[in-house]
Amino acid sequence: MEIKPGVLVRSKAGRDKGHVYAAIDLDEKHVYVADGAERPLRHMKKKNTKHLQPILKMRVDGTPDDTAIRNVIRKYEDACGRRSRL
């Protein structure tokens, strides 16, 4: 799966290793990610593409906001049996 806006990704490196984010925007080498809580849309994190693993395509109606992103990540983590940090 390709990393593009609207995809949930898991961090593979850094101090946030294992954290789930939503890919919001991208350029040649970097992806801007947010989780709606620790990293809201107004303070997106810039991550190197090679440090991210795509998980699944996010389904949000309309323009995503922090609440919608939090809910999608929480549903994913509940379905996987992972403990949510949000």
C-alpha positions in Angstrom: 0.0 0.0 0.0 1.2 3.5 -0.9 1.4 6.3 1.7 -0.9 9.1 0.6 -3.3 11.5 2.4 -6.1 9.6 4.1 -4.1 6.5 5.1 -3.4 5.4 8.7 0.3 4.8 9.3 2.4 3.4 12.1 5.7 5.0 13.1 8.6 2.5 12.7 11.3 4.7 14.1 11.8 7.6 16.6 10.6 8.2 20.1 7.1 7.8 18.8 7.7 4.2 17.5 4.5 2.2 17.3 2.2 5.3 17.4 -0.6 5.4 14.9 -1.2 8.6 12.9 -3.3 9.7 9.9 -1.3 10.9 6.9 -2.5 14.4 6.1 -0.1 15.8 3.5 3.1 14.8 1.8 6.0 16.1 -0.2 9.0 14.3 -1.9 10.6 12.8 1.2 8.3 13.6 4.1 4.8 12.9 5.3 2.9 15.3 7.6 0.9 13.2 10.1 -1.5 14.0 12.9 -3.4 11.9 15.5 -5.9 14.5 16.6 -4.7 14.5 20.3 -1.0 14.8 20.9 -0.5 15.9 17.3 -3.5 17.9 16.2 -3.9 19.2 12.6 -2.5 22.6 13.5 0.8 21.0 14.8 1.3 18.1 12.4 4.5 16.1 12.7 6.9 15.9 9.8 8.1 12.3 9.4 10.4 10.7 6.8 8.5 8.4 4.5 10.8 5.4 5.2 10.0 5.6 8.9 6.3 5.0 8.4 4.4 1.8 7.7 1.0 2.2 6.0 -1.8 0.3 7.8 -5.2 1.0 6.1 -7.2 3.6 4.3 -9.1 6.0 6.6 -12.8 6.6 5.9 -13.8 10.1 7.0 -16.8 11.9 5.4 -15.9 15.5 4.4 -12.8 17.3 5.5 -11.1 15.5 8.4 -10.8 17.3 11.7 -9.1 16.3 15.0 -12.2 14.6 16.4 -12.7 12.5 13.2 -9.1 11.5 13.2 -9.1 10.5 16.9 -12.3 8.4 16.3 -10.8 6.6 13.3 -7.6 5.8 15.2 -9.5 4.7 18.3 -11.7 2.4 16.2 -8.7 0.8 14.6 -6.9 0.3 17.9 -10.0 -1.2 19.5 -10.5 -3.6 16.6 -6.8 -4.7 16.9 -7.0 -5.1 20.6 -4.3 -2.4 21.1 -4.6 0.1 24.0 -5.5 3.5 22.8 -3.3 6.5 23.9 -6.0 9.0 22.8 
